[in-house]
Amino acid sequence: MRVGLATDHGGFELKEELVAKLKAAGHEVVDFGAHQLTPDDDYPDYVTPLARAVVSGEVERGIAICGSGVGASVCANKTEGVRACLIHDHFSAKQGVEDDHMNILCMGGRTVGACVAWDLVETYLNARYSQEARHLRRLGKVALLDAREARVS
């Protein structure tokens, strides 16, 4: 799978570990940065290009990391077509994809250890969207919200 990753300084070390593990597992990795540890960088500079790449299909799934994962999630969800969620547990990593077609997993580099993060990433990447009628209906309603917001703006 072609996977994109993005982080600021708050998740730099975790991103580096995940990039190595993803490549070792046979995934193609697109690293949107940060490419070096810079204590005063900003997650939107990296997460926004990742979000756009997910929506355009340049990458199949995304992983966004910042210190807590909250900022990365908020930022990613500003891009229409992104369904990013802050994930700390296996159930949500799987269910978020299966039911809600989550396409960016967000984590905190300061809140999730490398072993747990890898388990969550594997769960996320192995999950498939169910396309059940009730899930399609719900995502249709979410898409209508996006469309309404675009008209109001």
N, C-alpha and C positions, 0 to 999 in steps of 0.2 A: 504494500500500500504506500502511496505517496503522502507523507505526513509533514505538515509544517509546524514549526515551533517558534515561539517568540517570548522574550522576557526582557525585563530591565535588570538592574543590579540585584533586586530582591530575590530573583530566582535564577541568577546566572549559573551558579554551581549545579543546581538541580537540572537545568536545561542541558548543560554539558554532559552530565551523566546519562540523561535520557536520550540524547542524540547518539551517544555511543551504544547504548543498549538497543535502540531502534535499528541502527545499522547492523549490529550483530545479529538481530532477529530477521534480517533480510528486507527491512523496509527502506524505501527511498526517502531521504530526509531533506527538506528545504529549511534551512536555518535563517530566519528573518532577523536574527540578532537578539540581543546585543552580542557582538563578536568579541568584546573584551569587557572586563569588569570596570565600569565607570560609575562611581557612587552617586553622581548627580544626574544620571540619565532618567528618562521618562518613559513609562510603559506604552503610552499611546504611539510613540514613534516606531515601535516594533509590532504592537498588537494590531494596529490599523492595517498595515500591509498584509499581515497574516489573514485578517478577517476578509479583506478583499480577495485574496488568493483562494480562500475557501469558497466564497460565493462564485467566483469566476471558474472554478474547477481546476485551477492550477495545482491545488492539493486536494486530496479527498477528505482529509480530516485535519483539524488543527488542535494544538495544545498551546495554551497561553498561561504564562506564569508571571506573577509579581510577588511582592512580599507576602501578601495575604491571599491573593487570587481574586479579591473583590474588585479592585480597580481594573484588572485585566478583563474580568467578566463584564463590568459596566461598559468599558470601552468597546469590546468586541461586539456587544449587542447594539451598538449605535449604527452598525453597518447592516442595511436591509438584507435579509436573507440569512443572517447569522442566528444560530440558536446556541448560545454559549451559556454554560452553567458552571458554577463553582462546585466542585466535587471533592468529597472527603471519604466516600464510602463506596463499596462495590455495587450495592444495589442500585444506587443512583447512576453510577458510571454505565451500567448495563441498561437500566430502564430508561435513562435519558435518551439513549440512542433508539431503543426498541419502540418506545411509545411517543417520544417527542422529537425525534429526528435531530437530536443534538449533534452539532457539527464542530463545535470547539469545546474541549474540556479545559477548564480553568482550575489552577491549583496555586497554593501559596508556597513559595520557596522557603518561607520561614515557619510554615505550619505543618507541612507534610514531609516526612523523611523520604529518602531515596528509595528504600525498599517498598514502602507503601505506595509511593508515587508510581513506581514501575508496575505494581500489581493493578493499580487503577487504570494506567495507560493500556495495559494488556486487555483488561476487561472492556474498556471503551472501544479499542480497535477491533476486538473480536465480536462485538455486538452488531446486529443488523436491524435496520428499521423494519418494523413488522408490516406496515402499510395496511393495517386493519382499518375497517371502515370508520370506527369511532376515533382512531388517531388521525386519519385523513380529515375527518370532519373538524376536529379540534384545531389542527394546523391551518385549515381553511379559515377558521374564525380568527386565528392569530394573524394570518396574512391580511385579513380585512382591517384589523387594527393598524397594521403598518400602512395600508393604503389610505386610511382615514387620516392618520398622522401626517402623511406626505401631502395631502390636500390642504390641511390646516396650516402647515408650515409655510 
